[in-house]
Amino acid sequence: MNLEDHKTKAIAFYKMAYQGNPKKAVEMYVGDEYIQHNPDVADGTERFIAYFERMQKEYPDKSIEFVRCIAEGDLIALHTHQIWPGNDQYITMDFFRFDNNGKICEHWDSIQQIPKNAKNPNTMY
């Protein structure tokens, strides 16, 4: 298991899906099984593709920056900064599990909107 390879694949997968090509992302980076833990996205690759195609149509001007990537065992953790229409900004933390073939097979995430006013001067990323 090559952790640097998994990091590269996780970022490429997320970026490709987020920027409007989830079908290609799935073809390139997902294994035979895809277990989804985000309650807003149904299990399986077809539903993942439909969700991200809809998001691209509804929010074509969204952007994403990958702030950090951490690897341990078969898990990759991504910390992102997202900007959506109306300058709504979010921080996400996504976890991807890789199967024995080096393909993504499971996903968890947590999303938090960046508040307009914070009680400290620190960024959330």
Residue frames as qw, qx, qy, qz and C-alpha x, y, z in Angstrom:
[[0.000, 0.890, 0.457, 0.000, 0.00, 0.00, 0.00],
 [0.446, 0.181, 0.025, 0.876, 1.52, 3.29, -1.12],
 [0.118, -0.705, -0.500, 0.490, 0.24, 6.14, 1.06],
 [0.047, -0.459, 0.212, 0.862, 1.50, 8.89, -1.27],
 [0.070, -0.119, -0.787, -0.602, -0.28, 7.22, -4.20],
 [0.145, -0.598, -0.785, 0.073, -3.49, 7.03, -2.16],
 [0.104, -0.626, -0.215, 0.743, -3.20, 10.72, -1.25],
 [0.021, 0.243, -0.492, -0.836, -2.82, 11.65, -4.93],
 [0.133, -0.297, -0.867, -0.379, -5.78, 9.46, -5.90],
 [0.128, -0.634, -0.675, 0.355, -8.07, 10.80, -3.16],
 [0.018, -0.575, -0.010, 0.818, -7.40, 14.43, -4.13],
 [0.076, 0.121, -0.663, -0.735, -7.78, 13.70, -7.85],
 [0.106, -0.419, -0.894, -0.116, -11.04, 11.79, -7.24],
 [0.080, -0.691, -0.515, 0.502, -12.58, 14.53, -5.12],
 [0.023, -0.497, 0.198, 0.844, -11.43, 17.34, -7.38],
 [0.058, -0.022, -0.778, -0.626, -12.67, 15.63, -10.55],
 [0.114, -0.546, -0.830, -0.011, -16.10, 14.84, -9.05],
 [0.130, -0.677, -0.356, 0.631, -16.46, 18.28, -7.45],
 [0.007, 0.473, -0.297, -0.830, -15.54, 20.10, -10.66],
 [0.630, 0.407, 0.004, -0.662, -18.17, 18.31, -12.71],
 [0.622, 0.345, -0.647, -0.275, -16.89, 14.95, -13.93],
 [0.613, -0.373, 0.584, -0.380, -18.00, 12.43, -11.29],
 [0.958, 0.229, 0.056, -0.164, -18.47, 9.62, -13.83],
 [0.633, 0.585, -0.433, 0.265, -14.82, 9.74, -14.88],
 [0.204, -0.607, 0.597, -0.483, -13.76, 10.06, -11.23],
 [0.843, -0.159, 0.389, -0.337, -15.65, 6.88, -10.37],
 [0.906, 0.406, -0.121, -0.001, -14.28, 5.03, -13.41],
 [0.464, 0.644, -0.484, 0.370, -10.70, 5.95, -12.51],
 [0.037, 0.479, -0.629, 0.611, -10.64, 5.78, -8.73],
 [0.671, -0.229, 0.372, -0.599, -13.50, 3.73, -7.25],
 [0.082, -0.187, 0.978, 0.043, -13.53, -0.02, -6.72],
 [0.258, -0.263, -0.863, -0.347, -16.34, -2.55, -7.03],
 [0.350, -0.684, -0.627, 0.131, -18.05, -1.25, -3.89],
 [0.135, 0.378, -0.122, 0.908, -18.67, 2.33, -2.75],
 [0.387, -0.604, -0.660, 0.222, -20.10, 2.81, 0.74],
 [0.060, 0.553, 0.046, 0.830, -21.34, 6.34, 1.44],
 [0.362, -0.417, -0.668, 0.499, -21.75, 7.72, 4.98],
 [0.077, 0.036, 0.014, -0.996, -22.85, 11.26, 4.03],
 [0.296, 0.413, 0.783, -0.359, -26.60, 11.23, 4.83],
 [0.398, 0.663, 0.042, -0.633, -27.34, 13.49, 1.83],
 [0.404, 0.496, -0.656, -0.400, -25.84, 11.07, -0.72],
 [0.946, -0.045, 0.121, -0.296, -27.15, 7.55, -1.34],
 [0.641, -0.364, 0.639, 0.220, -24.91, 4.47, -1.46],
 [0.749, 0.330, 0.518, 0.247, -23.36, 3.31, -4.71],
 [0.374, -0.180, 0.347, 0.841, -21.55, 4.87, -7.60],
 [0.100, 0.533, 0.621, 0.567, -24.61, 5.70, -9.73],
 [0.279, -0.869, -0.408, 0.011, -26.14, 7.77, -6.96],
 [0.494, -0.547, 0.083, 0.670, -22.79, 9.44, -6.25],
 [0.313, 0.130, 0.500, 0.797, -22.53, 10.42, -9.92],
 [0.067, -0.719, -0.581, -0.375, -26.11, 11.75, -9.98],
 [0.406, -0.809, -0.269, 0.330, -25.50, 13.82, -6.83],
 [0.417, -0.470, 0.216, 0.748, -22.34, 15.49, -8.14],
 [0.224, 0.336, 0.590, 0.699, -23.80, 16.06, -11.62],
 [0.172, -0.831, -0.506, -0.152, -26.74, 17.85, -9.97],
 [0.447, -0.733, -0.088, 0.504, -24.39, 19.91, -7.78],
 [0.410, -0.115, 0.398, 0.813, -22.41, 20.97, -10.86],
 [0.069, 0.569, 0.597, 0.561, -25.57, 22.09, -12.67],
 [0.323, -0.855, -0.405, -0.029, -26.92, 23.99, -9.65],
 [0.388, -0.877, 0.139, 0.247, -23.61, 25.48, -8.50],
 [0.826, 0.456, 0.016, 0.330, -21.17, 25.66, -11.45],
 [0.233, 0.808, -0.258, 0.476, -19.09, 28.47, -9.91],
 [0.759, -0.639, 0.120, -0.032, -18.17, 26.68, -6.67],
 [0.465, 0.657, -0.548, 0.225, -14.47, 26.22, -5.93],
 [0.898, -0.437, -0.037, 0.036, -12.34, 23.97, -3.75],
 [0.223, 0.741, -0.577, 0.261, -8.88, 24.22, -2.25],
 [0.902, -0.196, -0.366, 0.116, -7.18, 21.19, -0.69],
 [0.239, -0.881, 0.295, -0.282, -5.57, 22.49, 2.49],
 [0.201, -0.529, 0.815, -0.127, -4.09, 19.25, 3.81],
 [0.875, 0.096, -0.383, -0.279, -4.05, 15.53, 3.24],
 [0.354, -0.518, 0.725, -0.284, -3.20, 12.93, 5.89],
 [0.786, 0.155, -0.537, -0.264, -2.71, 9.19, 5.33],
 [0.333, -0.402, 0.783, -0.337, -2.72, 6.27, 7.71],
 [0.502, 0.087, 0.856, -0.090, -3.22, 2.62, 6.84],
 [0.255, 0.377, 0.762, 0.462, -6.00, 2.36, 4.25],
 [0.002, -0.866, -0.472, 0.167, -7.47, 5.79, 5.14],
 [0.345, 0.247, 0.122, 0.897, -6.92, 9.21, 3.59],
 [0.102, -0.776, -0.485, 0.390, -8.18, 12.38, 5.27],
 [0.315, 0.423, 0.268, 0.806, -8.69, 15.58, 3.27],
 [0.126, -0.668, -0.386, 0.623, -9.23, 19.03, 4.75],
 [0.323, 0.429, 0.483, 0.692, -10.74, 21.45, 2.21],
 [0.060, 0.481, 0.223, -0.846, -11.85, 25.04, 1.90],
 [0.250, 0.464, 0.744, 0.410, -14.85, 25.48, -0.39],
 [0.121, 0.333, 0.091, -0.931, -16.39, 28.68, -1.72],
 [0.246, 0.495, 0.821, 0.141, -19.95, 28.54, -3.05],
 [0.072, 0.584, 0.374, 0.716, -22.15, 31.16, -4.79],
 [0.381, -0.849, -0.183, -0.318, -22.84, 34.19, -2.64],
 [0.217, 0.611, -0.592, 0.478, -19.40, 33.76, -1.07],
 [0.848, -0.430, 0.133, -0.280, -20.69, 31.08, 1.30],
 [0.336, 0.579, -0.728, 0.147, -17.58, 29.35, 2.57],
 [0.927, -0.297, 0.012, -0.228, -17.27, 25.88, 4.06],
 [0.058, -0.564, 0.820, -0.075, -14.65, 23.68, 5.59],
 [0.943, -0.011, -0.159, -0.293, -14.90, 19.95, 4.92],
 [0.247, -0.503, 0.826, -0.062, -13.08, 17.01, 6.35],
 [0.877, 0.227, -0.202, -0.371, -13.41, 13.94, 4.18],
 [0.452, -0.422, 0.786, -0.001, -12.18, 10.43, 4.89],
 [0.778, 0.373, -0.352, -0.363, -11.72, 7.84, 2.16],
 [0.700, -0.329, 0.634, -0.007, -10.97, 4.15, 2.68],
 [0.437, 0.537, -0.614, -0.380, -9.07, 2.27, 0.01],
 [0.976, -0.039, 0.109, -0.183, -9.53, -1.42, -0.81],
 [0.739, -0.357, 0.474, 0.319, -6.72, -3.93, -1.39],
 [0.649, 0.452, 0.419, 0.447, -6.63, -2.98, -5.09],
 [0.316, -0.178, 0.026, 0.932, -5.84, 0.68, -4.35],
 [0.120, -0.473, -0.521, -0.701, -9.37, 1.86, -5.14],
 [0.258, -0.160, 0.369, -0.878, -11.67, 4.05, -3.04],
 [0.348, -0.266, -0.879, -0.190, -14.42, 1.97, -1.45],
 [0.355, -0.693, -0.600, 0.182, -15.83, 4.07, 1.42],
 [0.181, 0.446, -0.004, 0.876, -16.38, 7.75, 2.31],
 [0.332, -0.712, -0.526, 0.325, -17.22, 9.81, 5.42],
 [0.288, 0.428, 0.033, 0.856, -17.35, 13.60, 5.69],
 [0.245, -0.699, -0.482, 0.469, -18.08, 16.51, 7.95],
 [0.260, 0.541, 0.280, 0.749, -19.02, 19.96, 6.67],
 [0.274, -0.683, -0.419, 0.531, -19.07, 23.24, 8.58],
 [0.281, 0.847, 0.227, 0.390, -19.90, 26.70, 7.26],
 [0.461, 0.019, -0.240, 0.854, -17.34, 29.37, 8.03],
 [0.102, -0.820, -0.506, 0.248, -19.13, 32.02, 10.10],
 [0.276, 0.837, 0.098, 0.462, -19.05, 35.68, 9.10],
 [0.170, -0.783, 0.379, -0.463, -17.80, 36.56, 12.58],
 [0.802, -0.056, -0.553, 0.221, -15.54, 34.37, 14.72],
 [0.562, -0.825, -0.019, -0.048, -14.62, 34.70, 18.38],
 [0.636, -0.509, 0.352, 0.461, -10.92, 34.27, 17.50],
 [0.271, 0.776, -0.317, -0.473, -8.65, 35.41, 14.67],
 [0.355, -0.274, 0.861, 0.242, -7.72, 31.87, 13.58],
 [0.553, 0.226, -0.488, -0.637, -8.85, 30.39, 10.27],
 [0.866, -0.081, 0.358, -0.339, -10.72, 27.10, 10.17],
 [0.926, 0.338, -0.006, 0.165, -8.08, 25.76, 7.83]]
